[in-house]
Amino acid sequence: MSADAPVTLYTTTWCPFCQRLTADLDATSTPYERIDVEEHPEAGEWVKSVNDGNRVVPTVKYSDGSHATNPPADDVRAKLAELAEQ
């Protein structure tokens, strides 16, 4: 995870849910790191490990180690605000 980004998005280029999430986060200049699970097989394995063996994208990993599958951008921003207060 990047030191500048408190959240990592595990995505693919063809996923409409990934595109929506990144567009919504970009609209509010929310920082994130994006990892394409098709280009990085080890990232895809991590995604499967937290989604009952399924490679579900987008999967989001926060700097505290927690994760969420296909969250709305508002939930991501709320979690980031919570992390910033810690």
Phi and psi in degrees as a GROMACS rama.xvg file:
@    title "Ramachandran Plot"
@    xaxis  label "Phi"
@    yaxis  label "Psi"
@TYPE xy
-67.4269  144.307  SER-2
-65.0272  -26.7484  ALA-3
-83.6031  -16.509  ASP-4
-117.767  114.495  ALA-5
-78.9847  4.06718  PRO-6
-143.653  141.447  VAL-7
-117.546  130.566  THR-8
-102.648  124.553  LEU-9
-97.7034  118.429  TYR-10
-139.168  -179.187  THR-11
-133.306  164.555  THR-12
-74.0053  -26.7725  THR-13
-93.8332  -3.86417  TRP-14
-81.5269  116.304  CYS-15
-66.3223  -30.4375  PRO-16
-68.8379  -36.9456  PHE-17
-65.1405  -43.9979  CYS-18
-62.3159  -41.5738  GLN-19
-64.8231  -45.5168  ARG-20
-62.4818  -47.0443  LEU-21
-65.7842  -37.8692  THR-22
-63.5199  -42.7678  ALA-23
-65.4645  -39.6445  ASP-24
-70.0964  -39.9524  LEU-25
-62.2316  -35.5911  ASP-26
-62.0153  -24.4596  ALA-27
-113.731  15.6789  THR-28
53.6665  36.4217  SER-29
-76.174  125.285  THR-30
-75.517  141.463  PRO-31
-160.102  160.033  TYR-32
-107.246  139.414  GLU-33
-116.226  128.787  ARG-34
-123.437  123.157  ILE-35
-82.1968  117.106  ASP-36
-69.8708  -16.4857  VAL-37
-80.5673  -27.0871  GLU-38
-87.5315  -20.9489  GLU-39
-128.405  87.4965  HIS-40
-55.7147  -33.2772  PRO-41
-65.2288  -32.8754  GLU-42
-68.3108  -40.2868  ALA-43
-61.7206  -35.9629  GLY-44
-66.5909  -40.121  GLU-45
-62.9682  -44.7297  TRP-46
-57.1685  -45.2384  VAL-47
-61.9952  -36.6357  LYS-48
-66.5371  -25.0682  SER-49
-103.97  1.29275  VAL-50
-126.647  43.3349  ASN-51
53.0777  38.1823  ASP-52
85.2539  2.71994  GLY-53
-104.907  138.92  ASN-54
-88.9457  82.5626  ARG-55
-98.3028  126.724  VAL-56
-125.863  147.858  VAL-57
-78.7808  141.053  PRO-58
-117.129  135.689  THR-59
-114.699  134.142  VAL-60
-118.933  128.262  LYS-61
-96.4263  164.164  TYR-62
-63.767  -18.9163  SER-63
-88.038  3.03788  ASP-64
92.7155  -9.94517  GLY-65
-75.4654  166.306  SER-66
-147.629  164.142  HIS-67
-147.068  147.725  ALA-68
-107.986  124.202  THR-69
50.3878  50.7906  ASN-70
-79.4409  152.739  PRO-71
-69.6039  154.05  PRO-72
-58.2241  -34.9935  ALA-73
-60.7187  -38.0331  ASP-74
-66.8063  -39.082  ASP-75
-63.5293  -46.9087  VAL-76
-62.883  -39.2159  ARG-77
-63.9542  -42.2782  ALA-78
-65.1285  -40.6919  LYS-79
-63.9729  -38.2726  LEU-80
-64.1241  -41.095  ALA-81
-61.7636  -44.8329  GLU-82
-65.1637  -35.2197  LEU-83
-66.8072  -26.7718  ALA-84
-79.5564  -15.3847  GLU-85
